[in-house]
Amino acid sequence: MAMPGSVHAFTTRAGQSVEFTALGFGTACLGNYRKKLSDDEALNTLEAGWEMGLRYFDTAPFYGFSLAERRLGQLLSAKPRDSFTLSTKVGRILEPCDPSQTNQDLYLGAANFIPQYDYSYDGVMRSYEESLARIGVERIDILYVHDIDALVHGGREAAVARTRELFDTGGWKALSELRDNGDVKAVGIGVNEWQPCKLMLELADPDLFLLAGRYTLIETEPLETLFPKCEARGVGIVIGGPYNSGILAGGETYNYGDVPDEVMQKVAKVRTICADHGVTLPAAALQFAHAPSVVTSVIPGPMSVEEVRSNGAFLQEEIPPAFWRSLKDEGVIPDKAPVPI
């Protein structure tokens, strides 16, 4: 069990120290992901996280087409720069457009921009500079390449092609220069699958991966396929989507869509074991995701003050060792899976 604001210092490949709080703050929901928030609601949610001691904040230009970055800037631009760790992403450029052209299916009330993929040298540099301006800070600690995965690009072959584009058009060169010059402390990728992370370990020298929704109570494949390779290379993992986009927190979505029958059956088994041991399902999900030594932080995406406070309580809930033993005995998680002590 960890305290939300407890600090873990991670050392990058270049010897830079990056401090993560056990619980971080993912800001996709503050871009009005499927629910429209006012600026005041978003700021109150961020302030609740700050008051709890959260000091790692992750965002992206794509979230609300600039909206999340600008809202995060309302909080962070007024704080001492050395008092928090900030990550954002590159890989999409936001082009201004007429309001009638803005796609608001995913982000309700999104800003008037059209996001366009751009993994080139100039695209990465432009995205980085525009993020600095939107957030209103003089430094970003971590830059992740956003969404070079099959889930976003429609298949493994397309995802690999985007990765090739990142190298062939100079995008990774831009990230390396920013890191080598000390403009950012760490670089990596932020994706919804473990396979692109494994590929990046073969092709480059990343510091960190943001892996969303792929290491959870009901999905543990990275424990065998990715985590040992990261441990060997000194690469850290930030876990996003610890609730599998909702199903492990009482919601009805998995991977941002309908829940497959096999997933529902596995979740039902977990719920039964939770009930048997008096454990809250989201608490088990959050603490399980945080347990591996390679994990630097877990970043759910709260969209209200109440959700921020609930996440803090879930991370601190007392969970008996017998609960984790039952999950292993029932085959829900591997016997070798790390669990909270």
JOLIN-V356514 format. One record per run of one state. SS is the DSSP state (H for helix, E for strand, C for the rest). FROM is the first residue (numbers start at 1). TO is the last residue. If there is no record, write none. Layout:
SS:FROM:TO + SS:FROM:TO
This chain:
C:1:6 + E:7:11 + C:12:16 + E:17:21 + C:22:22 + E:23:23 + C:24:24 + E:25:26 + C:27:27 + H:28:31 + C:32:32 + E:33:33 + C:34:38 + H:39:52 + C:53:55 + E:56:58 + C:59:66 + H:67:76 + C:77:80 + H:81:83 + C:84:84 + E:85:90 + C:91:91 + E:92:96 + C:97:98 + H:99:101 + C:102:106 + E:107:107 + C:108:112 + E:113:117 + C:118:119 + E:120:120 + H:121:135 + C:136:141 + E:142:146 + C:147:149 + H:150:153 + C:154:155 + H:156:168 + C:169:169 + E:170:170 + H:171:180 + C:181:185 + E:186:191 + C:192:194 + H:195:203 + C:204:207 + E:208:212 + C:213:215 + E:216:216 + C:217:218 + E:219:219 + C:220:221 + H:222:225 + C:226:226 + H:227:233 + C:234:235 + E:236:240 + C:241:243 + H:244:249 + C:250:253 + E:254:254 + C:255:256 + E:257:257 + C:258:260 + H:261:277 + C:278:280 + H:281:290 + C:291:294 + E:295:299 + C:300:304 + H:305:316 + C:317:320 + H:321:329 + C:330:341
